[in-house]
Amino acid sequence: MFSALHKAGATVVVVTHEENIAAYTDRMLRFSDGKLISDIKNENPTPVRDLTIFEGMYRGGNHAS
């Protein structure tokens, strides 16, 4: 879904501590103690072939928890 949004021209920001999730992005910004410590273009992002790998990682919607 995020990949399709990005290809359509939308800016997508993903915040994660997981390197395997960051590997799907085109650019990685790293912060430490509130300061930007690196800005790296990912020349070879992991292609999204099967969106089911993300199932259960996010519960979207406006329902009460």
N, C-alpha and C positions, 0 to 999 in steps of 0.2 A: 504494500500500500504506500509506504513512504517513498519507495523508489519510483512508483508511478507519479506521485505528486511532484517529486523533484524533476522528473523528465518533462512534466507539464509546465515547469517554470517556477514552481513554488520553492521557497526556502524552507528547509526542514531542519530543525535543531533536535538532536538526540543527546540526552544527558545520561551517561552511564559510567559505571566503574568497571564494566566488563569489556575486556579487550576483544573477545570474540564478537560482541555486538558492534563495537567501534570499527571493526574490520570491514563492515558493510558500507561505511561512509567514505565520501570523497575527500574529506578533510578532517583532521583531528586537532583540536585545541586542547592543550593540557594546562590545568591550573594546579597551583599548590599555595596554600595559605591565602587564597583569594587573589593571587597574581597569575597572570598568563606566563607560563614558562616555556611553551613551545606551540608552534603553529605549523603543522605538517600536512602537506598534500599527499593523500594516499593514491599513489600512481596505479595501484592494482587492487581496487576494492573487491571484496568477495561478492561475486554475483548472486543475486537472489533467484534461486531456481524453484524453490519449494516453500511457499509461505506458511505451510503447516509447522515449520520449525519454530515459529513465533507463537503458536497457539498456547494460551494460558499465561503468557508473559504479561499481558495487559488486559484488564477488564474495563473496556470503555463503556460509555453510556451514563445516564443520569439516574442510576438506581441506588437506593440506600444500602449501606453496608452493615 
